[in-house]
Amino acid sequence: MSANEKNISGTILRIQRMSTEDGPGIRSTIFFKGCPLSCVWCHNPESISPQAQVYWAKTRCIGCRSCIEACSKGAMAMVQSGIVIDRLVCDSCAACVEACPSTAMDIYGEECEPNDLAREVMKDKVYFQKSGGGVTLSGGEPTMQPFFSKELLSAFRKSGLHTALDTCGQCSWETLESLLPHIDMVMYDLKEIDPDKHKKFTGISNTRILENLIRLGRSMKERGMPGELWIRTPLIPDYTATPQNIKGIGIFIKEHLGEIVSRWELCTFNNLCTHKYESLGIDWAFKKTGLISPEEAGTLASLARDSGVKPEIVHLSGPMRNAGSTESMRDRPHKSVINDDVSECRSEGGYA
């Protein structure tokens, strides 16, 4: 172990227990802090920054101003709509969190030691074994904390747990390759096949993402690791949910990956994350975007099955609009603690 790998710690958002959305069986999904992409539709905006972030939950606030009084930086103020936080001034010291009597102030991001985190997850080992499940590293982006991820994956594998990496693929090949010996399967995001649109939607071109995926496929064919590969594509209305994009991704899978892809998951959009944007003081452009209809989703799934891949690998997941309805999904309360067992997939139907 190198000096850089000794005494490491990592920053996570939460552990999601009893997940059935992030790989086979019942799983615990560890959500990491920090992502190299900035997808305009991101379902986990609190995961983009690698730094801890204080947030305000409007529904729990009693208007006592204790947080304002506790802030030595003067980063908080009360306006008509509630508490506002000056992100340029706030240093996430969490004094406001400690002072808040109603838990309206909280913090996204918790620093953990890999052994402590592994022990916490191991408490659910019996569920993994009985269901054929395991542990998934998700995010955010686990490859942004490679040493921490490697230590976790190694600990889980030594305990006989099935391990999965949920990644956007935007990292060096050397980083991804270093994790492969410790991974049973990879869930790889292919959001948009067109490089210009990908950059427009996420802030970064997909060049490295596609290159890494091709190399991953080569590793699987030549070295047999990891043992399984899933592709995930978010169906974002007016963005990625287009015939051109679905056909293009299907052709890419056929030409470069072939038989090694065991599942191509088309994940439908929802807006359950609206409260997260509000808690960070961000106006989300998709908060009023409705759900995709079963007919639209079915058409895209048919295009995927006709693109040259094995039809049986294509699966639809996530919510869809009821017949005659234009309403989007209602929001729900959010928890952000290490033992969070709220059932919540990685993002809209399982994507970021």
Backbone torsions as a table, in degrees:
resi	resn	phi	psi	omega
1	MET	NA	132.6	-179.0
2	SER	-76.5	167.0	179.2
3	ALA	-60.7	-33.4	-178.8
4	ASN	-69.0	-21.4	-176.3
5	GLU	-93.5	-8.3	-178.8
6	LYS	-81.1	143.2	175.0
7	ASN	54.9	38.6	-177.1
8	ILE	-83.2	157.1	171.8
9	SER	-140.0	167.4	-179.7
10	GLY	-139.2	167.2	179.4
11	THR	-115.1	121.5	179.3
12	ILE	-120.4	165.9	175.0
13	LEU	-92.5	-47.1	-175.0
14	ARG	-173.6	166.6	167.0
15	ILE	-106.7	125.9	174.5
16	GLN	-101.5	111.3	-178.8
17	ARG	-87.8	159.1	175.5
18	MET	57.9	36.7	179.1
19	SER	-80.3	138.9	173.7
20	THR	-119.9	11.6	-175.1
21	GLU	-106.5	-10.0	-169.8
22	ASP	-120.0	46.6	179.8
23	GLY	124.9	179.9	-176.4
24	PRO	-71.6	150.0	175.7
25	GLY	69.1	-168.6	175.8
26	ILE	-85.1	132.0	-172.1
27	ARG	-134.7	161.2	164.5
28	SER	-108.0	125.8	-179.3
29	THR	-106.8	126.0	178.5
30	ILE	-99.9	116.3	-179.0
31	PHE	-91.9	121.9	-177.9
32	PHE	-90.8	155.7	175.9
33	LYS	-94.8	133.5	177.2
34	GLY	106.5	128.5	178.6
35	CYS	-145.9	138.9	179.4
36	PRO	-77.6	-15.7	179.1
37	LEU	-98.9	158.3	174.8
38	SER	-131.9	68.2	-177.3
39	CYS	-62.5	133.0	-176.2
40	VAL	-64.8	-23.1	-179.7
41	TRP	-99.4	5.6	-168.9
42	CYS	-44.5	130.6	179.8
43	HIS	-85.6	-15.0	179.6
44	ASN	-123.9	67.2	-177.2
45	PRO	-61.8	-24.8	179.1
46	GLU	-71.6	-9.9	-179.3
47	SER	-94.5	-9.9	-173.7
48	ILE	-68.8	-50.1	178.9
49	SER	-73.1	137.1	176.4
50	PRO	-75.4	-12.0	-177.2
51	GLN	-91.6	152.3	173.3
52	ALA	-62.5	145.3	-177.4
53	GLN	-135.2	126.1	173.9
54	VAL	-72.9	141.4	175.8
55	TYR	-137.1	162.1	-177.6
56	TRP	-119.9	126.9	178.4
57	ALA	-100.6	105.8	-174.9
58	LYS	-56.9	-39.8	-174.2
59	THR	-69.0	-16.1	-179.3
60	ARG	-105.4	-4.6	-174.5
61	CYS	-77.7	134.7	177.8
62	ILE	-107.0	5.0	175.1
63	GLY	70.3	28.9	-175.7
64	CYS	-83.1	-14.3	178.6
65	ARG	67.9	14.3	178.1
66	SER	-60.4	-35.9	-179.7
67	CYS	-65.2	-39.8	-179.5
68	ILE	-65.3	-43.0	180.0
69	GLU	-66.2	-30.9	-177.3
70	ALA	-81.4	-16.4	-174.3
71	CYS	-81.8	108.6	-179.5
72	SER	-75.0	-15.0	-178.9
73	LYS	-89.7	-11.2	-176.2
74	GLY	67.2	35.2	-174.8
75	ALA	-91.0	-1.6	-174.4
76	MET	-125.1	149.0	178.5
77	ALA	-149.8	155.7	176.4
78	MET	-103.6	123.2	175.8
79	VAL	-120.0	-177.3	-175.8
80	GLN	-60.3	-35.5	-177.5
81	SER	-83.5	-10.1	179.6
82	GLY	131.9	-153.9	-178.6
83	ILE	-79.7	133.6	172.5
84	VAL	-119.2	143.9	-177.7
85	ILE	-117.6	125.4	175.8
86	ASP	-80.3	103.6	-174.8
87	ARG	-67.8	-21.1	178.9
88	LEU	-77.5	-20.4	-178.1
89	VAL	-103.0	-37.1	-176.8
90	CYS	-61.5	131.3	177.6
91	ASP	-110.2	14.5	176.7
92	SER	56.6	38.6	179.7
93	CYS	-71.0	-18.4	176.5
94	ALA	74.4	13.9	175.6
95	ALA	-61.8	-36.8	179.2
96	CYS	-67.0	-35.3	178.6
97	VAL	-64.4	-43.4	179.4
98	GLU	-66.0	-34.0	-175.6
99	ALA	-81.1	-24.3	-173.7
100	CYS	-69.5	121.5	-178.1
101	PRO	-82.0	-11.8	-173.9
102	SER	-114.5	8.0	-177.0
103	THR	59.9	25.0	175.7
104	ALA	-73.4	-26.5	175.3
105	MET	-98.8	131.2	178.4
106	ASP	-149.0	-178.1	-175.0
107	ILE	-134.6	133.7	173.9
108	TYR	-88.0	117.2	177.5
109	GLY	117.5	126.2	179.9
110	GLU	-138.2	128.5	179.7
111	GLU	-82.0	133.4	-176.4
112	CYS	-135.5	151.2	169.0
113	GLU	-88.9	141.9	-175.8
114	PRO	-59.0	-39.1	-179.1
115	ASN	-66.6	-40.0	178.8
116	ASP	-64.5	-43.7	-179.1
117	LEU	-66.7	-40.8	179.1
118	ALA	-62.6	-42.7	179.1
119	ARG	-61.4	-39.4	179.6
120	GLU	-63.1	-44.2	-178.6
121	VAL	-68.6	-35.0	-177.6
122	MET	-62.5	-17.7	179.3
123	LYS	-60.3	-22.6	-178.2
124	ASP	-102.3	18.0	-174.9
125	LYS	-56.8	-36.7	-177.8
126	VAL	-62.7	-35.1	178.8
127	TYR	-68.3	-39.1	178.9
128	PHE	-63.3	-45.5	-175.4
129	GLN	-65.9	-40.2	-177.1
130	LYS	-74.9	-25.5	-175.3
131	SER	-104.9	-5.1	-174.0
132	GLY	74.7	25.7	-178.2
133	GLY	-96.8	-152.6	-177.5
134	GLY	169.2	-145.8	-175.9
135	VAL	-121.3	137.1	177.3
136	THR	-120.9	130.3	171.0
137	LEU	-92.7	124.7	-176.0
138	SER	-136.8	-164.3	-177.1
139	GLY	-169.6	-149.0	7.2
140	GLY	50.7	-157.3	-177.2
141	GLU	-142.4	109.1	-177.9
142	PRO	-60.4	-28.3	-178.5
143	THR	-70.3	-10.2	174.4
144	MET	-76.2	-14.1	175.1
145	GLN	-125.7	66.9	-168.1
146	PRO	-65.4	-41.2	-178.7
147	PHE	-67.2	-42.6	178.0
148	PHE	-61.7	-44.8	179.5
149	SER	-62.4	-43.5	-178.8
150	LYS	-61.9	-43.8	179.3
151	GLU	-62.5	-42.9	178.7
152	LEU	-63.1	-50.9	-177.9
153	LEU	-60.0	-41.0	179.6
154	SER	-62.6	-42.3	179.4
155	ALA	-64.0	-40.9	-179.9
156	PHE	-68.0	-42.3	179.6
157	ARG	-63.3	-40.7	178.7
158	LYS	-63.1	-25.0	178.7
159	SER	-91.4	5.7	176.2
160	GLY	81.6	16.5	-179.2
161	LEU	-88.5	146.5	173.0
162	HIS	-73.4	131.5	-176.8
163	THR	-118.9	142.6	178.5
164	ALA	-136.0	145.1	175.3
165	LEU	-114.8	122.3	175.6
166	ASP	-101.6	111.5	-170.8
167	THR	-135.9	151.4	172.9
168	CYS	-87.9	-11.3	176.3
169	GLY	82.2	2.4	-178.8
170	GLN	-89.7	80.5	178.9
171	CYS	-157.9	174.4	175.9
172	SER	-71.6	151.2	176.9
173	TRP	-62.2	-36.3	-179.9
174	GLU	-59.8	-39.0	177.8
175	THR	-65.3	-49.0	-179.5
176	LEU	-62.7	-43.2	-178.4
177	GLU	-62.5	-35.5	-178.5
178	SER	-65.7	-22.6	-179.1
179	LEU	-90.7	-20.6	-172.6
180	LEU	-57.5	-39.5	-179.7
181	PRO	-62.6	-14.2	-175.7
182	HIS	-109.1	9.8	-173.5
183	ILE	-121.0	134.4	174.4
184	ASP	-87.1	-31.3	179.0
185	MET	-152.6	156.3	176.7
186	VAL	-121.3	133.8	169.2
187	MET	-107.8	113.8	-168.5
188	TYR	-113.5	126.7	-179.2
189	ASP	-81.1	124.5	166.8
190	LEU	-119.6	97.6	-172.4
191	LYS	-85.7	-46.7	-175.3
192	GLU	-147.3	128.5	-175.1
193	ILE	-81.3	-28.1	-179.0
194	ASP	-78.9	123.1	-174.7
195	PRO	-63.4	-36.0	179.9
196	ASP	-69.4	-43.0	177.5
197	LYS	-66.3	-39.0	178.5
198	HIS	-59.4	-42.9	178.6
199	LYS	-66.1	-39.1	179.4
200	LYS	-65.0	-39.6	-175.0
201	PHE	-82.9	-31.1	-171.7
202	THR	-119.9	-10.7	-178.8
203	GLY	92.8	-9.6	-176.4
204	ILE	-140.1	142.1	174.3
205	SER	-65.5	159.0	-179.7
206	ASN	-93.1	12.6	-175.7
207	THR	-56.5	-53.5	-178.6
208	ARG	-67.1	-36.7	-179.9
209	ILE	-59.2	-46.4	-179.5
210	LEU	-70.2	-39.5	177.9
211	GLU	-61.3	-44.7	179.2
212	ASN	-64.0	-36.3	-179.6
213	LEU	-67.2	-39.5	176.7
214	ILE	-63.0	-42.9	179.2
215	ARG	-68.1	-35.1	175.8
216	LEU	-62.3	-44.7	177.9
217	GLY	-61.0	-39.0	178.7
218	ARG	-65.2	-40.6	178.4
219	SER	-63.0	-40.2	179.8
220	MET	-64.9	-39.6	-179.3
221	LYS	-71.5	-38.9	-174.2
222	GLU	-88.0	-36.2	-174.1
223	ARG	-116.8	-6.8	177.1
224	GLY	72.0	19.7	177.8
225	MET	-138.6	139.1	-6.1
226	PRO	-69.2	174.6	-174.6
227	GLY	-82.9	-16.7	-175.3
228	GLU	-148.6	146.6	-179.2
229	LEU	-133.9	125.6	171.2
230	TRP	-110.9	142.7	172.0
231	ILE	-108.3	136.4	178.8
232	ARG	-123.3	130.8	179.1
233	THR	-128.0	120.4	177.3
234	PRO	-76.1	137.4	176.3
235	LEU	-98.4	90.2	-178.4
236	ILE	-98.1	117.7	-178.6
237	PRO	-52.2	130.3	177.8
238	ASP	69.8	4.9	178.4
239	TYR	-122.7	-87.0	-177.3
240	THR	-90.5	-15.0	-177.5
241	ALA	-84.0	62.1	-180.0
242	THR	-125.6	150.6	177.5
243	PRO	-57.7	-40.0	-178.7
244	GLN	-61.5	-42.7	-178.1
245	ASN	-68.5	-46.0	-178.2
246	ILE	-64.8	-43.3	177.4
247	LYS	-62.0	-42.8	-178.1
248	GLY	-63.8	-42.1	178.2
249	ILE	-65.8	-40.7	178.1
250	GLY	-60.9	-42.8	178.2
251	ILE	-63.9	-40.6	178.3
252	PHE	-61.6	-45.3	179.8
253	ILE	-60.6	-45.2	-178.7
254	LYS	-62.6	-45.5	-173.3
255	GLU	-75.2	-35.5	-170.7
256	HIS	-109.8	-20.2	-174.5
257	LEU	-120.3	-33.5	174.9
258	GLY	57.1	-124.9	-170.5
259	GLU	-76.3	-11.1	-172.2
260	ILE	-78.4	-15.3	177.7
261	VAL	-82.7	118.5	-178.3
262	SER	-95.5	-15.3	180.0
263	ARG	-155.2	131.4	172.1
264	TRP	-118.4	109.1	-173.6
265	GLU	-101.5	123.2	175.3
266	LEU	-98.1	111.9	-170.7
267	CYS	-102.6	116.9	-176.1
268	THR	-76.8	154.3	-176.6
269	PHE	-74.1	144.0	162.0
270	ASN	-142.3	169.1	-177.6
271	ASN	-116.3	32.6	-178.8
272	LEU	-66.1	-10.9	-176.7
273	CYS	-92.4	6.0	-175.6
274	THR	-54.2	-39.2	-178.4
275	HIS	-64.0	-29.4	179.6
276	LYS	-67.1	-42.3	177.3
277	TYR	-63.8	-41.8	178.7
278	GLU	-62.0	-39.4	-178.2
279	SER	-67.4	-23.9	178.6
280	LEU	-98.3	1.8	179.1
281	GLY	72.2	30.7	-178.1
282	ILE	-112.6	133.6	176.5
283	ASP	-86.6	110.9	-175.2
284	TRP	-89.1	126.1	-175.7
285	ALA	-67.6	-16.7	-174.8
286	PHE	-102.8	10.3	-172.9
287	LYS	-65.5	-23.0	179.3
288	LYS	-108.6	8.0	179.0
289	THR	-72.9	129.3	-178.0
290	GLY	-82.7	170.8	178.8
291	LEU	-73.6	154.1	175.9
292	ILE	-73.8	149.3	179.7
293	SER	-83.1	155.9	176.8
294	PRO	-57.5	-34.1	-179.5
295	GLU	-67.1	-44.7	178.9
296	GLU	-63.5	-45.9	-179.9
297	ALA	-63.4	-41.3	179.6
298	GLY	-63.7	-38.3	178.1
299	THR	-63.5	-44.1	179.4
300	LEU	-66.1	-37.9	177.4
301	ALA	-65.1	-38.5	177.6
302	SER	-64.7	-40.7	176.8
303	LEU	-62.4	-39.7	178.2
304	ALA	-62.6	-43.2	-178.9
305	ARG	-68.4	-26.6	-179.5
306	ASP	-91.9	4.0	-173.9
307	SER	-83.5	-6.0	-179.9
308	GLY	118.0	-11.9	176.7
309	VAL	-80.3	167.9	172.8
310	LYS	-65.2	122.0	-175.6
311	PRO	-55.4	-32.7	-174.5
312	GLU	-71.7	-11.9	179.6
313	ILE	-83.6	-12.5	-176.1
314	VAL	-84.1	126.2	-179.8
315	HIS	-134.1	141.8	172.8
316	LEU	-98.2	137.7	174.8
317	SER	-139.7	158.1	178.5
318	GLY	101.1	172.9	-175.5
319	PRO	-77.9	156.5	174.9
320	MET	-137.5	158.2	-176.0
321	ARG	-71.0	136.7	174.4
322	ASN	-68.5	154.0	179.7
323	ALA	-57.4	128.6	177.5
324	GLY	80.0	1.0	-177.5
325	SER	-105.5	143.9	174.9
326	THR	-117.0	6.2	-177.3
327	GLU	-78.1	144.6	174.1
328	SER	-94.5	169.8	-176.3
329	MET	-65.0	143.6	177.8
330	ARG	-75.8	153.4	179.8
331	ASP	-75.3	166.3	176.4
332	ARG	-143.8	158.2	-179.5
333	PRO	-60.4	152.9	-178.7
334	HIS	-121.6	140.3	174.4
335	LYS	-116.3	148.6	179.3
336	SER	-140.2	75.3	178.7
337	VAL	-137.4	161.6	-173.6
338	ILE	-63.5	-28.4	-179.4
339	ASN	-102.4	26.2	179.4
340	ASP	-62.7	121.4	178.2
341	ASP	-116.1	22.6	175.0
342	VAL	-68.3	132.2	-179.1
343	SER	-75.9	106.5	-177.8
344	GLU	-148.7	117.4	-177.8
345	CYS	-70.6	170.4	-172.1
346	ARG	-51.9	-40.1	-175.0
347	SER	-165.3	-158.1	-176.0
348	GLU	-57.7	97.1	179.2
349	GLY	69.2	15.4	175.4
350	GLY	112.1	24.2	179.8
351	TYR	-139.7	169.3	178.6
352	ALA	-109.6	NA	NA
